[in-house]
Amino acid sequence: MPASSLPPLPLLPAMLRRARRHPALLGLARPLLPVLRARIPALSGMEGLSYRRWIKLHDCRDAAARQAIAARIAALPRPSVISVAMPAHDTPPALLRAAIASLRAQLYPHWELCVVDDASPSPAVMAVLAEAAAADPRIRIRRLEKNLGIAGATNVAIAMTQGPFVALMDHDDLLAEHALYEVALRIAADPDAALIYSDEDKIDLRGRRFDPVFKPDFDADLLLAQNYVSHLGVYRRSLLRRLGGLRPGFEGSQDHDLALRVAASVRPDQIHHIPAILYHWRQGSGASFSEGAAARCIRASRAAVVSHLAETGQAGAVVQAAPAVPLWHRIVRPLPHPAPMVSVLIAAEGAPEPLRRSLDALLAESWAPLEILLVTGCEPPRQLAPLLETLRGRARLRLLSLPGPWQPAAALNLAAEAAQGSFFLVLQPGVTPVSPHWLRELVSQAARPGIGAVGARLLDAGGRLWHAGLLLGLGGVAGRGGQGADPRDTGHHGRLALLREVAAASGACLMLRREVFEDVGGFDACRLQARFHDVDLCLRLRETGRRILVTPFAELRHQAPPPEPAAPRDAARMRRRWGALLRRDPFHNANLALQPGRAALADPPQPPSWAEARHPLQDWTS
């Protein structure tokens, strides 16, 4: 149905509510959801209706909750003053009053607001500010006679602040009443914090909240792809002054540039995420620079990323529009020179046809140098024998035999010991490439310093998503996030279409450097005999400070995923060793359901575990 033939806007919400009560109508409505979302952004389709219910259930505070918060604030030994820096320019008076009122309604009382009127032509802005300053001594104001732009005016506001931490706030947005309380708790938990950011949503002129953005913990690669820090961002004031505040020339994405410079200046453990909606970004007013000049904001964001790559010595990286979500970015990394040898490690124990498909694709691969090490049991299954006979003597292919009982992890370790390449590609039989430059993408990402392993985007035989990273805790240990999703689904806030960090990636297709694999002792074949050796390897790599990535720009198809054994002993051993980590995946937001498929709201959300110390590597026995 074309947008022009849709029912009038006032009738659509009622129709959607009726469709939810009747499954047949809901099925008919689903194909229209992309159009409906565009027509009613405040509802955001079915998700918007669901989000409003979620707000009522999980994002409202009653009198008892507010009393508990007050008691917690009173118990803080040294509550920090949180400064709020706000530039204002030609703000509609009602929206400016609402923004200031949301600050004055904060449950946390230890704050100051520094507002700079950036030479607004209308005297109404300064009149509203003077009125607010007269009503509350925590509000300080200043008017500029010359317009400095959003970066310059924000820097003037930052210079006025006195607290150790500065929150950046736009002139027409709103803070949730518990926003600064949550920030203060985080500061108290880690006084060394340099940057604290929260989840956010949007709010229209009628006060309806929609389009929540539930963010991961700090992810350096995702920050290159998109400014997920955004709102609410709270920065250590001394760091802002050392960095010179916001840089002119990046207007529209000046906060992205700032977040990138901060991330390059501090340790990752000084950057903290609060998994709660603390900021409501105003839409529809026209007062927001980014709302009214989207194309310019995208260009400024891309320029900020280019600048960051140059300033941090990442030569040869090229910034492009991400194909599936062009408002965000893809970073094409350079390859090592000369091209390294890739050793493909395959443990085969099953039907011959999936293995044949993988080997045919690999033997036709143009990447050079490349070798394939195929490991079977000392007595391979009878159905594999004819295929193995045809493979003997093939160039670039070596056949190995695992002595003793069949164990996939032991077979892969045997292949690694015999391999000659400096890069290992762990591959399951049945996995074949879809994208043409998949191997280049995996090698270029795995070659980067600090990267432990890189997983690919995998589709199943029917073309639906099979793997886009593993979620810790899903299924008890770890499961495939996004499994079963439509391949066109870009995920929550575009995450499935962007390079990002994950806690673990599947061994169905996993690239890593030889030195990294050997540094952690390879797969643990002694204690994990059937499953989870890929998850365990990734977690051990993370213990060394290395990161695990999943790239959507290397796409393959798993023609015949093997059945996964129950392996209760392996699951129990994983829980004994990694228990605390398996209870909270740092890259999965606690407000999203821990489930495969499309992102959905958690009911109830998982409580944050800020006080949880990093889980030490423990001894484990059977």
C-alpha positions in Angstrom: 0.0 0.0 0.0 1.5 3.4 -0.9 1.9 5.9 1.8 -0.6 8.2 0.0 -3.4 5.5 0.4 -2.9 5.1 4.2 -5.7 6.0 6.5 -5.6 9.5 8.1 -3.0 9.8 10.8 -5.5 10.1 13.7 -7.0 6.8 12.8 -3.8 4.8 12.6 -3.0 4.4 16.4 -6.5 3.0 17.0 -6.1 0.6 14.0 -2.8 -0.6 15.4 -4.2 -1.2 18.8 -7.1 -3.2 17.3 -4.6 -5.2 15.2 -2.7 -6.2 18.3 -5.9 -7.8 19.7 -6.5 -9.8 16.6 -3.7 -12.0 15.3 -5.1 -12.2 11.8 -5.2 -8.4 11.5 -1.7 -8.2 13.0 -0.4 -10.5 10.3 -1.9 -8.3 7.6 -0.4 -5.2 9.3 3.2 -6.4 9.5 4.1 -5.6 5.9 3.0 -2.0 6.5 5.1 -1.4 9.5 8.0 0.3 7.7 5.6 2.7 6.1 3.7 3.2 9.4 6.9 4.0 11.2 7.7 6.7 8.7 4.2 8.2 9.0 4.0 8.0 12.8 7.6 8.4 14.2 6.3 9.0 17.7 4.7 5.6 17.8 7.6 3.8 16.0 5.1 1.1 14.8 4.4 -1.9 17.1 7.7 -1.3 18.9 6.5 2.1 19.9 3.3 0.8 21.4 5.3 -1.9 23.2 7.8 0.7 24.4 5.1 2.8 26.0 3.9 -0.2 28.0 7.5 -1.0 28.9 7.9 2.6 30.3 4.9 2.2 32.5 6.1 -1.1 33.9 9.8 -0.5 34.2 10.7 3.2 33.8 8.5 5.0 36.3 9.2 5.8 39.9 6.6 6.0 42.7 6.8 7.8 46.0 8.5 4.8 47.7 11.2 4.6 45.0 11.8 8.3 45.2 12.2 8.0 49.0 14.7 5.2 48.6 16.7 7.3 46.1 16.7 10.2 48.6 18.0 7.9 51.3 20.7 6.5 49.0 21.8 10.1 48.1 22.0 11.0 51.8 24.2 8.1 52.4 26.8 9.1 49.8 30.0 10.1 51.7 31.2 12.7 49.2 28.5 13.5 46.7 29.9 15.1 43.6 28.6 18.3 42.1 27.6 17.5 38.5 27.8 20.5 36.2 25.5 20.7 33.2 26.7 22.7 30.3 24.0 24.0 27.9 24.3 26.2 24.8 21.1 27.9 23.7 20.3 29.7 20.5 16.9 30.8 19.4 15.2 28.1 21.5 11.4 28.2 21.6 10.7 29.6 25.2 8.4 26.7 26.1 11.0 24.1 25.2 13.8 26.0 27.0 11.7 26.2 30.1 10.9 22.5 29.9 14.6 21.6 29.6 15.5 23.7 32.6 12.5 22.3 34.6 13.7 18.8 33.9 17.0 19.7 35.6 15.3 21.4 38.5 13.2 18.3 39.0 16.2 16.1 39.5 16.1 13.8 42.5 19.8 14.4 42.9 20.2 17.9 44.3 24.0 18.5 43.9 24.1 20.1 40.4 24.7 23.4 38.7 23.5 24.5 35.3 25.7 26.8 33.2 23.7 28.1 30.2 25.2 30.3 27.4 22.9 32.2 25.1 24.8 32.1 21.8 23.8 35.6 20.6 20.2 34.7 20.0 18.4 37.4 17.9 15.3 37.0 20.0 15.4 38.5 23.5 13.0 35.8 24.7 15.9 33.3 25.2 17.7 35.6 27.7 14.4 36.5 29.4 13.7 32.8 30.1 17.3 32.3 31.3 17.2 35.3 33.6 13.9 34.1 35.0 15.4 30.7 35.7 18.6 32.1 37.3 16.5 34.3 39.6 14.5 31.3 40.8 17.4 28.9 41.5 21.0 29.9 42.6 22.3 26.7 41.0 21.7 28.2 37.6 24.3 30.6 36.1 23.8 32.3 32.7 25.8 34.3 30.2 25.0 35.9 26.9 27.5 36.1 24.0 27.4 39.2 21.8 28.8 37.2 18.8 27.5 33.9 17.7 30.2 31.2 18.3 28.3 28.2 17.1 27.4 25.1 19.1 31.0 24.1 19.8 32.2 27.5 20.8 29.1 28.3 23.0 29.4 24.9 24.7 33.1 25.6 25.5 32.1 28.8 27.1 29.6 27.0 29.2 32.2 24.4 30.1 34.5 27.1 31.2 31.8 28.4 33.6 31.5 25.0 35.4 32.9 24.3 38.8 32.0 20.6 39.4 34.5 17.7 38.7 32.1 16.2 36.1 30.3 18.0 33.2 27.2 16.7 31.5 26.4 18.1 28.1 22.8 18.9 27.4 21.0 20.5 24.5 18.7 23.4 25.0 15.4 21.7 24.1 16.0 18.2 25.5 14.9 16.7 28.8 16.6 14.7 31.5 14.9 11.9 33.3 14.3 12.8 36.9 16.8 10.1 38.1 19.5 11.0 35.5 22.0 12.8 37.7 21.3 10.4 40.6 22.4 7.4 38.4 25.5 9.4 37.3 26.4 10.2 40.9 26.2 6.5 41.8 28.5 5.6 39.0 31.0 8.3 40.0 30.9 7.0 43.6 31.5 3.4 42.4 34.5 4.6 40.3 35.9 8.0 41.2 38.5 7.5 38.4 35.8 7.5 35.7 36.6 9.8 32.7 33.4 9.4 30.6 29.9 8.1 31.6 27.1 7.7 29.1 23.6 6.4 29.3 20.8 5.0 27.1 18.5 7.5 25.5 15.2 7.9 23.6 13.4 10.6 21.7 10.4 12.7 22.7 8.0 14.6 20.5 6.3 17.9 21.1 3.3 16.1 22.8 5.6 14.5 25.3 5.4 11.0 23.8 8.6 9.0 24.1 9.8 6.7 21.3 12.7 5.1 19.5 14.8 4.0 22.5 18.5 3.4 22.0 19.8 0.7 24.3 23.6 0.8 24.1 26.4 -1.6 24.8 29.3 -1.1 27.2 32.3 0.7 25.7 33.1 -0.6 22.2 35.9 1.2 20.4 35.0 -0.1 17.0 31.3 0.7 17.2 32.2 4.2 18.3 34.0 4.6 15.0 30.9 3.4 13.2 28.4 5.5 15.0 28.2 8.0 17.9 26.4 5.7 20.3 27.8 7.7 23.3 25.7 10.8 22.4 23.2 11.5 25.2 23.6 11.6 28.1 27.4 12.1 28.0 29.2 13.1 31.3 32.9 14.0 31.1 35.6 14.6 33.7 36.0 18.4 33.7 39.8 18.3 33.9 39.9 16.0 30.9 37.7 18.4 28.9 40.0 21.2 29.7 43.1 19.2 28.8 41.6 18.3 25.4 40.5 21.8 24.7 36.7 21.1 24.8 34.7 20.7 21.6 36.6 21.4 18.4 35.1 23.9 15.8 34.7 22.4 12.4 32.7 19.3 13.4 29.3 21.1 14.0 26.5 18.6 14.1 28.8 15.8 15.3 31.0 17.8 17.7 30.1 15.3 20.4 31.2 12.4 18.3 34.6 14.0 17.8 34.8 14.7 21.5 33.9 11.1 22.4 36.6 9.8 20.0 39.3 12.1 21.4 38.3 11.1 25.0 38.4 7.4 24.2 41.9 7.8 22.7 43.1 9.6 25.9 41.9 7.3 28.7 41.9 3.6 29.6 38.8 1.6 28.4 38.0 0.8 32.1 37.5 4.6 32.7 34.5 4.7 30.3 31.3 3.6 31.9 27.8 2.9 30.5 24.6 3.3 32.5 22.0 0.9 31.1 19.0 3.2 31.7 17.1 5.8 29.6 18.3 9.0 31.2 17.9 11.4 28.3 15.0 12.4 26.1 16.1 13.9 22.8 13.5 16.4 21.5 12.2 15.8 17.9 9.9 17.9 15.8 10.8 21.3 17.2 13.3 22.3 14.5 15.6 23.7 17.3 18.0 20.7 17.1 20.9 21.2 14.7 21.2 17.5 14.0 17.5 17.2 13.3 17.5 20.0 10.7 20.8 19.3 9.0 21.2 15.5 8.9 23.4 15.4 5.8 25.8 17.9 7.3 25.9 15.9 10.6 26.8 12.7 8.7 29.7 14.5 6.9 30.9 16.0 10.2 30.8 12.6 11.9 32.7 11.0 9.0 35.3 13.8 9.2 35.6 13.2 13.0 36.4 9.5 12.4 38.9 10.3 9.6 40.6 12.8 12.0 40.7 10.2 14.8 42.2 7.6 12.6 45.0 10.0 11.5 45.7 11.2 15.0 45.9 7.7 16.4 48.3 6.5 13.8 45.9 4.1 12.0 47.3 4.7 8.6 45.7 3.2 5.5 42.2 2.9 7.0 39.5 4.2 4.7 36.1 5.5 6.0 33.1 4.7 3.9 29.3 4.7 4.3 28.1 1.4 5.8 26.3 -0.2 2.9 23.1 -1.3 4.8 23.0 1.8 7.0 24.7 4.6 5.1 24.2 7.3 7.8 26.8 5.3 9.7 30.3 4.2 8.8 32.4 1.3 7.7 36.2 1.4 8.2 38.1 -0.6 5.6 41.4 -1.7 7.1 44.7 -2.2 5.2 46.1 -5.6 4.7 49.5 -6.6 5.9 52.2 -6.6 3.2 53.0 -9.1 1.8 49.7 -10.9 2.1 50.0 -13.5 5.0 49.5 -17.2 4.6 46.1 -18.2 5.9 45.8 -21.7 7.3 42.2 -23.0 7.2 41.6 -25.4 10.1 38.7 -27.9 9.5 37.6 -30.7 11.8 35.4 -33.1 9.8 33.2 -35.7 11.3 29.9 -36.2 9.5 28.1 -36.1 6.1 30.4 -35.5 3.1 28.3 -33.0 1.1 28.7 -30.0 3.5 32.4 -30.6 3.6 32.6 -30.9 -0.2 30.9 -27.5 -0.6 33.4 -25.8 1.8 36.4 -27.4 0.2 35.3 -26.6 -3.4 34.9 -22.9 -2.4 38.2 -22.8 -0.6 40.1 -24.5 -3.4 38.7 -22.0 -5.8 39.6 -19.0 -3.5 42.0 -16.6 -5.1 43.7 -15.6 -1.9 47.3 -16.6 -1.8 49.1 -18.0 0.0 46.4 -20.3 1.5 46.5 -23.9 2.8 43.7 -26.2 4.1 44.3 -28.6 6.9 41.5 -31.2 7.1 41.4 -33.4 10.3 39.3 -36.5 10.5 39.3 -39.3 13.1 41.7 -42.2 12.9 38.7 -44.2 11.6 36.7 -41.6 9.7 33.0 -42.3 9.1 32.3 -44.6 6.2 30.4 -42.0 4.3 33.5 -39.7 4.2 35.8 -42.3 2.8 35.0 -41.7 -1.0 35.4 -37.9 -0.6 38.7 -38.3 1.3 40.1 -40.5 -1.5 39.4 -37.9 -4.1 41.1 -35.2 -2.0 44.5 -36.9 -1.5 47.3 -35.1 -3.3 45.3 -31.9 -4.0 47.3 -28.8 -4.0 46.9 -26.5 -0.9 45.2 -29.3 1.0 46.6 -31.6 3.7 44.8 -34.5 5.4 45.5 -35.2 9.0 44.2 -38.0 11.3 43.4 -37.5 15.0 44.5 -40.4 17.1 42.2 -41.6 19.9 38.6 -40.6 20.5 37.1 -37.9 18.3 37.1 -34.4 19.9 36.6 -31.3 17.7 38.8 -29.1 19.9 41.7 -31.6 19.8 41.3 -32.0 16.0 41.6 -28.2 15.5 44.6 -28.0 17.8 46.3 -30.8 15.8 45.6 -28.8 12.6 47.1 -25.6 14.2 50.3 -27.5 15.2 50.8 -28.6 11.6 49.8 -25.3 10.0 52.4 -23.1 8.3 50.3 -19.9 8.1 50.5 -16.8 10.4 46.7 -16.5 10.3 44.3 -19.3 11.3 40.8 -19.5 9.9 38.7 -22.0 11.9 35.9 -23.2 9.7 33.1 -25.7 10.1 32.2 -28.0 7.2 29.3 -26.6 5.2 30.3 -22.9 5.5 30.8 -21.2 2.1 31.4 -17.6 1.2 28.7 -15.2 0.0 30.5 -11.8 -0.1 33.4 -11.7 -2.6 36.0 -10.1 -0.3 35.2 -12.0 2.9 38.7 -13.3 3.4 40.3 -9.9 3.0 37.9 -8.4 5.5 38.6 -11.1 8.1 42.4 -10.9 7.7 42.5 -7.1 7.7 40.5 -6.9 11.0 42.4 -9.8 12.7 45.8 -8.2 11.8 45.1 -5.1 14.0 46.9 -4.8 17.3 44.7 -5.7 20.2 42.3 -7.9 18.3 42.0 -11.4 19.5 39.6 -13.0 17.0 37.1 -12.0 14.3 33.9 -13.7 13.5 31.8 -13.4 10.4 28.1 -12.8 9.6 26.7 -16.2 8.8 23.4 -17.0 7.1 21.6 -20.4 7.2 20.7 -22.5 4.1 17.3 -20.6 3.9 19.0 -17.2 3.8 18.1 -16.1 7.4 20.6 -14.9 9.9 22.4 -17.7 11.7 25.3 -15.9 13.5 26.2 -12.3 14.2 28.1 -12.9 17.5 27.4 -15.0 20.6 25.4 -13.7 23.6 26.8 -14.8 26.9 24.1 -16.4 29.1 21.7 -17.2 26.2 20.9 -20.9 26.6 22.8 -21.1 29.9 26.3 -20.5 28.5 26.2 -18.7 25.2 24.0 -18.6 22.1 23.7 -17.0 18.7 22.2 -13.5 19.0 20.1 -12.5 16.0 19.6 -16.1 14.9 16.6 -16.4 12.6 16.3 -12.7 11.9 15.5 -11.5 8.4 18.8 -10.9 6.5 17.7 -7.3 5.8 17.2 -6.6 9.5 19.9 -4.2 10.5 19.3 -4.8 14.2 18.8 -2.5 17.1 20.2 0.9 16.1 22.0 -0.7 13.1 24.2 -3.0 15.1 23.8 -6.0 12.9 25.1 -4.0 9.9 28.2 -2.5 11.6 31.5 -3.9 12.8 31.3 -4.3 16.5 32.8 -5.9 19.5 31.2 -9.1 21.1 32.1 -11.2 24.1 32.5 -14.3 21.9 32.1 -15.4 18.3 31.2 -18.8 16.8 34.0 -21.2 15.8 31.9 -21.9 12.6 34.0 -19.2 11.0 36.7 -17.5 13.2 39.9 -15.8 12.1 42.8 -15.1 14.4 46.5 -14.6 14.3 48.7 -17.7 15.0 50.6 -15.9 17.8 47.3 -15.0 19.5 46.1 -18.6 19.3 49.3 -19.9 20.7 49.6 -17.3 23.4 46.5 -18.6 25.2 47.3 -22.3 24.5 44.8 -22.9 21.7 41.5 -24.7 22.4 41.0 -26.4 25.7 40.5 -30.0 24.5 41.1 -31.5 27.9 38.0 -30.1 29.6 35.7 -29.1 26.7 35.3 -32.3 24.7 32.2 -31.6 22.7 31.0 -27.9 22.9 31.9 -24.4 23.9 35.6 -24.5 23.1 35.1 -21.5 20.8 33.4 -19.5 23.6 36.1 -20.5 26.1 38.8 -19.4 23.6 37.2 -16.0 23.1 36.8 -15.4 26.8 40.5 -16.4 27.5 41.5 -14.0 24.7 39.5 -11.2 26.4 41.2 -12.0 29.7 44.5 -11.0 28.0 43.0 -7.6 27.0 42.3 -8.6 23.4 39.0 -7.8 21.8 36.6 -10.1 19.8 34.9 -8.6 16.7 32.1 -9.6 14.4 32.1 -8.1 10.9 29.0 -8.0 8.7 31.3 -7.3 5.8 32.4 -10.9 5.6 29.3 -12.8 4.9 29.1 -16.6 4.5 26.4 -19.2 4.4 26.3 -22.3 6.7 24.7 -24.8 4.4 24.3 -27.6 7.0 24.9 -26.6 10.7 25.7 -29.7 12.6 23.4 -30.7 15.5 24.7 -29.3 18.8 25.2 -32.0 21.5 23.7 -31.3 24.9 27.1 -31.7 26.5 26.0 -31.0 30.1 29.5 -31.6 31.5 31.0 -29.0 29.2 28.2 -26.5 30.2 28.8 -27.2 33.9 32.5 -26.6 33.4 31.9 -23.4 31.6 29.7 -22.1 34.3 32.2 -23.1 37.0 35.0 -21.2 35.2 33.2 -18.2 33.8 30.0 -18.0 36.0 30.1 -14.3 36.7 30.8 -13.4 33.1 28.1 -15.6 31.7 25.5 -13.8 33.8 26.1 -10.5 32.0 27.2 -9.9 28.5 28.9 -6.4 28.4 27.7 -5.9 24.8 24.1 -6.8 25.4 22.0 -4.2 27.0 20.1 -5.3 30.2 16.9 -3.7 28.9 16.8 -5.9 25.8 15.6 -9.5 26.1 18.3 -12.2 26.1 16.9 -14.2 23.2 17.7 -15.0 19.5 16.1 -13.2 16.7 15.0 -9.6 16.5 15.7 -7.3 19.4 12.9 -7.0 21.9 12.4 -5.2 25.2 13.3 -7.2 28.4 10.4 -7.8 30.8 11.8 -7.3 33.4 15.2 -5.7 32.6 18.2 -7.4 34.0 19.5 -5.3 36.9 22.9 -3.7 36.3 25.9 -5.3 38.0 28.3 -2.3 38.4 29.6 -3.5 41.7 30.6 -6.9 40.2 34.3 -7.2 40.0 36.0 -8.6 36.9 35.7 -12.4 37.3 39.2 -13.9 37.9 40.4 -16.8 35.9 39.6 -19.8 38.2 40.8 -23.3 38.3 38.3 -25.8 37.0 38.1 -29.5 37.4 35.6 -32.2 36.3 
